[in-house]
Amino acid sequence: MKNDYLIDVKTETLKSGRTYFTPDGAYPSITTILGKTANNIWLQKWIEKVGEEEAARVSKEATDRGTLVHEFAERYFNGGSISDLALQTSDVKQMSEDLIVSVESGIEDIWGQEQVLWSNKYRYAGRTDMVGIWKGKPTIIDFKTSKKKKYVKQI
């Protein structure tokens, strides 16, 4: 059974960043690596343009929205109730509904949600939203919640 390969992995946030303690060793989070190596000049320019207070407000709004959308999707695909989605803002409702419909259009079998995956070759780890069969292929599924339109990409 495919689920036999999905295991719990301990995670800690250290001074160096989020670290996953896999059976094969301690690996840094891919998000931590990308955060430390990314060129964020565009972000600094945006903060300077809108001001730190407005940037913090917009960032918090996006983070809160993303958290809610992920929670509703995870609950839905775990067979739980999402009746309280009706109480959310229109953007959270729309994004949640769109995400659920999009995933349902191709998902055939869900092996797990919020799974830790790691690469022994590259020595990093990360958490993905869903792992399963998408249109006949084993697939790593990552939910996106930015306001920019995203497209399904299967490699």
PyMOL commands that set and color helices and strands:
alter all, ss='L'
color gray80, all
select helices_A, chain A and resi 2-5+30-37+41-50+52-77+83-87+90-104
alter helices_A, ss='H'
color red, helices_A
select strands_A, chain A and resi 10-14+17-22+25-28+107-119+124-134+137-141
alter strands_A, ss='S'
color yellow, strands_A
deselect
rebuild
show_as cartoon
